[in-house]
Amino acid sequence: MNSQEIFLPMLAMMTLTAVVWFYMYSRRIPAMYKVGLKAQTYTTPDTVVEHLPAEVNYSANNFNNLCQLPILFYGLCLYLFVSGSVDEFYVVAAWAFFVLRALHSIVHCTTNIVIARFYLYSGSALALWIMLGRALIGEVLARF
């Protein structure tokens, strides 16, 4: 197996984050103009939430979410590559993480059905924790 295959789901996650960022601003900026308040009104996240419709803020909440667990995913993928540990299991798990996060983003940015988001988020987190646990066990066993 080519260990560089671990980079494709990483790049897919980065692309997902960029897509959500563009979607967020494509929704927020027109909404801000529609409200008609000065830009300085939106100095904190609370003022944005206060003045814009909830559905406009879904994508911003999702963008913030994409800057949390995925950070661990990126670091873990890089560790796996550098340590020469990449195998088919890790690549499949990385793709599972990405697909579940992409589905989570679609739900979060559109219908925002909380239970659907919860299951998708939990599934992606489980894929990440399994990857991390396997890497940790492999590292510990390699030392003994």
N, C-alpha and C positions, 0 to 999 in steps of 0.2 A: 504494500500500500504506500502511496506517495503521501508523506506526512504533511505536505503543503495543502492537502485537501481540507484541513481544519480551518484554513483561511477563508474558504468560500462562505460558510455560515457566518463567520465573523463579518465579512464584507456585506453579506445580506442584512445582518443586524444594523450595521452602520447605515446602509441604504434605507432601511426602514425608519431609522431615527431621522434621517434627512427628509424623507417623504412626510413624516408626521410634522416636522418643523415647518415645511412649506405649507402643508395643509392648515396648520395652526394659524399662521399669519394670513393665509388667504381667507380665513374665517374672521379672525380678530380685527384686522384693520378695517374692513368694510363695516363691521359691527360698531367699532369706535366712531367712525364717521357718521353712522346712522344715529347714534346717541347724541352726537353733536357737542360733546364736552371737549375742553382743551386737552391736549396730550399730557400735560403736567398733572391732570387729574389721576392718571393711572400710575402713580409712583410706587405702589405696593401691590402684591397679589390680592390683598383684601379689597382694594378699590376696584380692581379689574372685575373680581367676582361680584362686587356690589352693583356695578353699573352695566355689566353685559349679561345677556341671557345665559343661563346655565349651559345650554347645548353648545354655545360658542367656546366655553371654557373646557369642554371635554377633551379637546385635542391638546390643550396646554397641560392638563392634568396627565394625559398620556405621555406627553413629551417628558415631563418631570419623571414619570415612572420609568421611561426608557433610559434615564440617567442613573438608575439605581442598580438592580441586579445585573443588567447587562455589563456593567463595569467589571464585576467578578467574572462573568463569562469571558470577556476579552482577555483578562489577565490569566485565567485558567487555560484558555486556548493557546496563548503565547507560551505559558509554562510547558504545556504538553508538547508543543513544537520544539522548544529549546531542549527539553529533557529527552527528546526522541521517543516519547511515549504514545504518540498518535497511532491509533489503530482504528479498525472499522467501527468498533463499539463507540469510541469517542466521536467519530465523524457523524454517525447516525444520531447519537444523543445531541450533538450540537445542532444538527438540522431539526431535530424534534424541538429543541429549545427555540430556535428561530421560528418555525412554523407556528408553534403555540403562541409566541409573542406577537407574531404578525396578526393572527386571528384575534388575540386580545386587543391589539391596537385598533383593528377594524371595529370591534364591538365598542370599545371605549370611546372612539372618536365619532361614532354614529348613534346607535340605539342606546348605548350605555346600560345594557341590562346587567345589573350587578351580579347575579348568580352566574351568568355566562362568563362574565369577566373573571369571577372568582375561580371557576373551574379551569379556565384557560391559563390564568396566572399561576394557579397551584400546579398545574401540569408542567408548565415551563420551569417553575422553581424546582419541582421534583427532578426533572431532567438535569438541571444544573447541580443539585445537591448530590445526585447519583454520580455525576461526572467528578465532582470534587471529592466525594468519599472514596471513589475508586482510585483517584490520583493520590490521595493521602495514604490509603492502604498500600498502594504500590510503592510509594516513596519510603514508607516505614519498613516494609518487607525488604526493600532493596538494601537497607542499612544493616540488616541482620543476617 
